[in-house]
Amino acid sequence: MLNQEKKPFIRHPSEIPIEVGISKSICKNRGLSHFNLGGLIFESNQNWQRGSLIGIRIPLIDPMFETTGQVVWCKNKARCFDVGVEMMDKEDVFKVRMIEQACQIESYKNRLKQQGRNLTTNEAAMEWISEYAADFSPSY
């Protein structure tokens, strides 16, 4: 879930849809941030350039979550790239953490369903919280 190299980045579950693209937002800070606010790690078929501003959308929730982040690293894996994106402000870091908890719970619910356990979202959330929430919260 968390990347210990660059905490407090949160790994987005690969089976939960995420949409990314070049951002059209204007950012006052065009250089790489030195604030280490935290952000998101996701898998991509694209090798994103460090420093790129990208738009991120996570359609799991309604209304769909959208934000802009800056690529701080991109690592080649066997069949894709791991991309680390830093959020541009503290409010977005908080929102991403909340959205990613919902994504983690949905991923957990899907894994349980594959094992023959059909839980409601609330039941899966309660189990996930008791099992994994403590590991999900990095110290700031």
N, C-alpha and C positions, 0 to 999 in steps of 0.2 A: 504494500500500500504506500508507504512513505519511502522516499529516497533518502537514505542516511547520508549520502555524499553532499547533498545540497538541501538539507531540510530548511524550511518546511514545504517542500514540493510534494504534491499528492499525485499518485499514479492513477490515471483514469482507466477503468476496466476496459479491456480491448473489445469485449463483446457489446458494450453499450455505445450507441452511435454518438459520434462527435463530428462536427463539421468545422473545418479550418480553411482559411484562405487569406490572401494578402489583404491587409487592412487598408481602408481608405481614410482611417482616422488620422488626424494630425496630432502628433505628440510633441510637446515642448522639449522633451529630453530625447534627442536622436541618438545619443551615445548609449552604451550599456549602463543600466542602472547600477548604482553601488549601494542601494538600500536593502537588497536581499529581502524583499517583502514576502516572497514565497510565490508559489504558483502551481503549475500543473505539468505532469509528464504524460505524454500520450504516444501511441504508435502511429506512424505515418508512412505512406509509400514514398513521400517526397523528402529529399535532403534539404531541410530548411537552413538558410544562411544565418549565422549568428548575428544578432542585432536586428533582424527583420521584425517588423510589426505585423502581427497576424490577428485576424478576427477569429473568434472562437464562438461556436454555437453548440449548445447541448440541448437537443430537442426532447429529452426525457420528461421534462416538466412543462406545464402549461401555465403561464406563457413561457415560451422557449427562452432559455438563458443565453444572453449574448454579452461578450466583452472583447476587449483588445488586450493583447499581451506582447511581450518582446521575447524572441527566441534567445536564450542564453547558452544553450548547447544543443547539439544534434549528434547522436551517436549511431553509427552504422551497426545494425544487427544482421543476422543471417538473411532474413527476408523482408526487413523493413528498417525504419529508423526510430529510435527513441528520441523524442523531442522534449526539451525542458523549456517552458515558457513562464516568464515572470510576469505577474500582474502589475499594472501600472499605478495602482493606488490601494490603500489599505481596505477600503470598502469592497473592492473587487476580490481581494484575497479572502475576506470573510464570506462573500457570496459564493466563491468557488468552493470553499470548504463545505458550506452547507449543501450545495448542489452535488458535490462529489460524495458526500455521505449518502445522499439519496441514490446516487449511481452505485455505490458500494452495496447498499441494501438490495437494490434491484438485482445486481450481479449475484449476491448471496442467495436471494430468493430463486433465481434461475438455476443455480447449482443444486439447490435442494430439490427443485422440481425434477431435475435429471436423475436424482437419487430416489425418486418416488414420493417425496414429501411435498404436498401442495399447501403452502402457507399463504395466508393473506399478506398484503404488504405490511400491515400493522404487526402481525405475528412475526414476520421475517425481521422487521425493524427491531422489535423487542429482543429477539435472539441475537441479532447482529450487534446491537448496543451492548448487551451483556458479555458477548464474546470478544468484540474487536474495538469498541469505541475508545478504550484506554490507549491502545496502540495507535489510533488514528490521530490523536491530539498531540502534536509536537509542542515543545515549549518555545515561546517567542522571546 
